[in-house]
């Protein structure tokens, strides 16, 4: 199945994100001078942004993709906790299972940014193990927490919440309930994730966990992890070299195309989110990895923890896998995601296999009259000349072209055009309703 066709299968699945929740703070300013007190630059702060970080960033990405997300983690009994909860609740995340631990401080990572560069990061955190009483409470709640969950995503930042016992109980209970567990690991001991469906270390983490030096082939490190953990899939992220997937004795490499690396902050969270969303919708691991590559290449071109949306993912697939902007029946679902929350004008075109001056004038005027709208041209004729379609696709005034399809009425009822024009060689007729939309 093509990546584009997968979009017809994407639904709002219930997923669980487990891990270390923290606050990401961004102090954004400018640099104009060196401090007279010490040989350091002075950042003149202009704004401060605060967002859920760590496992919280995975939650935000999954919500942007369209998932229903339950968060399982620990917060401190402090003001940061309240800000985090408010932010997650505002995004419609289920936060009933974010437990409060007395004496624990919610971690804060404050990134100072100037001139589109991260100058320094100031962390307010101390590793503090999950209390035994809270661990017992969470383990007892697992059957209730996992009810109706399709995939579990573990985001381990090694802050002490994910104890060996909690991981063991979580993975075992998930397996009992046939729920795949995906792990973004931390540290040198991957055996604590034994029984998970998939683990996604970066190459440095994979070598560290295997005990091998980074000069040896990656296959050796991956095979050692497969043997010691009995995990089915190892997905090694390799920065600009893409992703390598290991299953049994098989290795598959997935290259990535990146225009410019601006900031890798949060890229691992994005990959975990896209992977979780894809697998929760029954997408194969191979196709999920391709989606992860596209998403990762997009977010590292942006400063800070960028979120990936289902609309952006659809556009990335379009740019990667479809010729220009012409859609047939098979790819109509992708266009639906792209046009979601977008205003567009629909031109329902019926003309011969020639481009008349009046037709071009009509199209140009519509774009001028509706500059904030996408222009979608629908071709009613079954056997339109390919050269003419190619010529129409070259027009800047036309954003997308749809070949004759069976369900245009349904498409437009879900994503209503701002206005519909019936356009032929010599006339242009507008209609605000969908009554006469169905092609003759």
N, C-alpha and C positions, 0 to 999 in steps of 0.2 A: 504494500500500500504506500502511495506517495505521501510525503510530509504534508502536502496541501490537503489531501483527502482526509488526513487524520483529524482535521478540525471539525468534521461532522460528528466525531465521537466525543469531543470534549464537553463534559458536563461539570456541574458544581459538586465535586466530591468532598467528602469529609476527611480531613487529614489532621494528624497530630504532630506538633513540633515540640520536641523535648530537648532541653539543654540549658545553657547559661544565658540568662537575659541580663542586659546591661543598657546603659544610656550612652548613645553616641552624641557628643556635643561638638558643634563646629563653630569656632570663633573665626569670623571672616573679616579681613581688613586689608590695609595697604601698608607698604613699607616705603618710607621716604628718608630715613636717617639711621645712623648708628648711635647707640646709647652712649652718653658721656660718662656713664658709671662703669661700663664694662664693654669689651669688644664684641657686642652683640647687636643685632638689628632691633629696631623698635617697630612693633606692629600696632598701627592705629586701628583699633577694632571698630567695625561698622555695624556688625550684626552677630547674633548668636542663634544658632539653630539646634534644636534638640530632637532626636529621633530614637526610637527603640533600636538597639544594636544587638550584636551577637545573634542568638536564636530569634530575637525580636525582628531583626532584619529579614530573616527567612520567612517569618510570619507575614511581614509587609509585602514581600515579593509574591508569596502564594495568594494573598488576598487580591493583589493586582492581576494575577493570572486568572482569578475567578473561583478559587477554592474556598470552602468553609473551613476555617482553621481553629483548632483548639490548642491552646498553649499550656505546656506543662513545664514548670520550672520553679525557681526560688527567687524571692526578692527580700531585701532588707526592710527592717521596720524604720523607714526614713522618708524624707520628702521626695527623694528620687523615685521611690516606689510608687508614690501617688501620680507623679508625672508620667511614668511608664504605663501604669494601668489606664490612665485617662487617654493616652495616645493610642493604645491598643484597642480600647473599647470604642473609641471614635472611628476606628477602622472596621468595627464589627467582629473583632476577634473574640473567641470564647476564652475568658480569663479566670474562670472559676477555679482552675487548678494551678494558679500561680500562688504558691504557698509562701507565707511570711515566716522568716526565721529571726528570732530575737538575737541581738548582738551581731548580726551580719549586716554589712554595708553593701548596698547595691552598687556594682562597679560602674564607673564613669570613664569613658575615653574621650578626652577633649583634644580635638585636632585644631591646630592654629593654621589658617590658610591665608596666604597673601599672594597676589599675582598668579592665581590659578595653580599654586603649588602648596603642598603641605610643608610648613616650616618646622613644626615640632608637634609631638603628641604627648600630652600629659595624662597619665593614668592614675585614677584614684581607685585602688583595689588591693585586696589581700586575699590570697587563696584561703578559703575557710570551708572545711568539710561539712557536708550536710549532717545535721544533728541526727542521732540515732532514732529519736522519737519521731522526727519529721519523716525520716526514711521509712519507718514502719507504717506511718499513716499513708504515705504515698503508695507503697506497695499494696496495702490493703485496698486502696481506691482504684488500682489498675483495672480490674474487670469493668468497673463503672466508666472509667475514663476511656477505655478502648472500645466501648460499645459503639457500633456504627462507624468506626474508623476504617478507611480503606488502605492507608499507608501511614507508617510512622517514620518521621524524619528526626534523627538525632544530631543536634548541633553541639559538639563538644568543644568548649573553649578552655577546658581544664581549670575551672574556677572552684571545683570541689563539689558541685551538685551531683554529678553523675558518678556516684560511687560504684565500685565493682558489683556490689550486691544489688543495687538498684538496676544497673544495666542488665545483669543476669536475669532478674525477675521480669523486667520489661520485655526483653527479647524472648524469653521462654513463653510468657503469657501471650505475646503477639503471635508467636508461631503456633501456639495452641488454637488461636482464633483465626489462623490463616491470613494474618496481616503482614505484608512484607515490611522489613525494617531496613532503612537506608541510613548510613552513618557517615558524617563528616568528622573524621577522627582527630585526636590530638595525642601527642606523647609517643613514646617508643613501644608501649605495650598494646598491641592490637588484639591480643587473645581475650581481653575483656569484652570484645564485641563478638565473640564466638556465637555463631548461629544467625547472624544478621544475613539479609539477602544480598546486600551490596554495601561496599565500603569505598569511599572516594577520597583517598589522600592525595596531596600533591606529591611531586616526585621526591622532594626532600624528605617528607614524612614517610614515604614508602621505604626509602633507603634506611632511614633511622629505625623504623620498626623491624626491618629485616636483619639489621646488624651488618649489612654490607656497606662497603665504601662506594661512593657515587661514581667511581671510575669503572665499576663492573656493569655489564648490561642490565637494563631495567627488568628484563625477563626473569633474571635470577632472583631479584628482590621480590617481584610479584609472586613468583611460584613458591617462595618460602613462606610468604604471608598466606597464600591459599592453603598450603599444607598445615600451617600452625593454627589457623583460625576456622578452617572448614567453611569459609564464606564463599558463596557461589560466584560472585562477581567482584572484581577489583577494577575500579575506574580511576586511573591515575591522571590527574590534571597536570599539564606540563607547560603552563604559561603560553608563550607564543608558538610552541610546538604542538599545541592542541591537546588532545586527550587520547590515552591508550587504554583499551578495555581488555582485561584478562579473564578468561573463563576456561578452567581446566588447563589444557596445554595450548590453548588457542589465544593469539594476540591479534587485536585489530587496532589500527591507528586511524585517528580522525583528525586531519589537519584543520587549522583554523586560519581565517583571513582577518587580520587586524590592520586597520588603517593607521592608527596612532594610539599608543598606550599612554593615557593621561594619568590614570589612577587605578590600581588594582584593588583598592579598598572595597570589601564586600563582594568581590567577584565569586568567591567560594560559596557565599550565602546564596547568590543568584543561581549558581549551578545546582546547588542542593534543592532550591525551590522548584526550578524547572524540571529537574529529574523527578522530584516527588509528584508534581502535578501531572507529568506525562505518565508515569507508572500507575498513578491512581486511576487514570483513564484507559488503562489497558494497552498503552503503547509499548512496543518491544524495547528492550534495553538499547539495542543498536540505534533505533530511531530516536530514542530519548537522548542519547549521547550527542547526536547531530543537533538536536534542538538546544542542548546545553552549550555546545560550541558557538552556535549563532548568538545566544543570549550573552555569553561571557564576552565575546568579541564586541558586543554593543556596549555593555556597561563599563568596560575598562577604558572606553573613550570619553567617559564622563567623570567629573570630579566628585569624590565622596561616594557614599553608598547609593548608587542609582538603582531604581526599581524597574523591573521588567514587567510590562503589561501584556495581556493577551493580544491587544491590538498591535503593539510593537513586534511581538513574536510573529504575528501573521505577516506584517510588512517585511520582516527579515526573511521569512520563507519565500515570500513573493519575489524579493530582490535576488534571492539565491537560486531559486528553482524555476521561475516562470519567465517566459519570453515577454519582454516589455510589459504591457499593461492590458493584454487581451485575455478575457476570461471565458471559458466554456462551462458547460454544466458541471464538470468534475471539480472545478476550482471556485465555484460560486460561494462556497462556505467561507473561503479565505477572504473574499471581498466583503462578506458580511461582517467579519471581525474588524477589517480595516475601516469600514464605514460606520462602525458602532460609535455613537455620540458625535458623528460628523454630519453637518448639513451638506446635502448634495442635490443637484439638479439632474433629472433624468430626461435624456433626449431619446424618444422612441422613433427610430429612423426607418423610413421606408423609401428607398431610392434605387435607381439603377446602378450598374457597376461603373459609374462615372462620377467625377467630382465636379459639380457645377459651381460657378462663382457665387450664386445665390446661397447654395448650401454652406459654403465656407463663410459667407457673410453672416448667416444665421448663427452659426456656432460661435463665431468671434463676438457677436453682439451679446449672446447669452452669457459668455464668460465676463464680459465687461459689466453687464447688469447684475451679475451675482458673483462678485470677486471673492467672497468669503466661502463660497460653496465649491465642492468637488463637482466636476462635470462628468457624468456617466452616460456614454452613448450606447444605446441598445439597438443591435442590428436585427431587424425582423426577418430578413431574407435568409433562407437556409444556405444558399449557395453563393455567398458574397465573394467577390474576387479577392484573392489573397493579397494581391498587390495594392488594391484599394485599402484593405484593412491595415496593411503596413504603413501606407501613406497617412491614414487617419490617426494611427498610433503615434506618428511623429509630430502631430500638432501639440503645441504647448497648451492650447485651450482645452484639450480633452485629457482628463485624468485617467479614466478607465473605459474600456470597451467590453461589452458583453455580447457574445455571439448568441444566436437564437437558443433559448432554453425552454424547458417545460414548466418551470415554476417561478417565472418572473413576478406574477401576482403575489405569491406567498413571500417572496423576497422583499417586495416593496411594502407589504403589510407589516413585516417585522421591522424594516428600516424605511420609514416613509420618506419619500423625496420631498424637498421643500416645494417643488413645483415640477410638473411633467409637461414636456413639449412633444407634440406629434410633429415630426419634421420630415418633409419630402424635398424633392428637387426645387420646388418653387414656392412652397408655403410653409409657414410656421404657425401652429395652433397650440395655445397653452390650455391646461386644465389643472385645477387644484384637487381633483378627486382621482380615485383609483378605478372608477367605474368602467372606463373604456380602455383599461390598461392591457387586457389580455390580447395577444396578437391574433390577428385573423388567420 
